[in-house]
Amino acid sequence: MRNIIVLLVSLYFLSVCISQKKIATNRKIVRVIEEARTYIGTPYKWGGNDNRGIDCSGLLVRSFESIGLQIPRTTSQQIEIGKSVSLKKSKKGDLVFFAFGKSKRKVTHVGILSELKNSSDINFIHASSSRGVVETQLIKDYYLKRIRKVKRVF
């Protein structure tokens, strides 16, 4: 009987710890997305990383800094971090990588998933070279055709 009580108490504390970790992770994701949103309207600047001008990878660097996490500076380095997930299994806070330009394989752009209401209503925040930092609907042919990878950092 004593062993059963010890087991139940242990399981309870383990579940509380797991729940607390999940809550902390969710708070971090929300904070990173909130920080990315503060840059909406900021003009695009290649190599930029502040509110005077910022590029896509710089936007992510600054957003993750808000939770004390340093990530690599370039898109080609950022794609190496985290765990690959399918778009169908993606969540808020996942990074989405694109190939634009002549090479259909070379990743040249990155954004962060900000809203996932359902599989056909997904938004992401990114620094567009033509419009600056924007929150855009991902489920458009223009973006869908160019997605190369989705990565989970958290």
Secondary structure by P-SEA (a helix, b strand, c coil): caaaaaaaaaaaaaaaaaaaaaaaaaaaaaaaaaaaaaaccccccccccccccccaaaaaaaaaaaacccccccaaaaaacccccccccccccbbbbbbcccccccccbbbbbcccccccbbbbbbbcccccccccccccccccccccbbbbcc
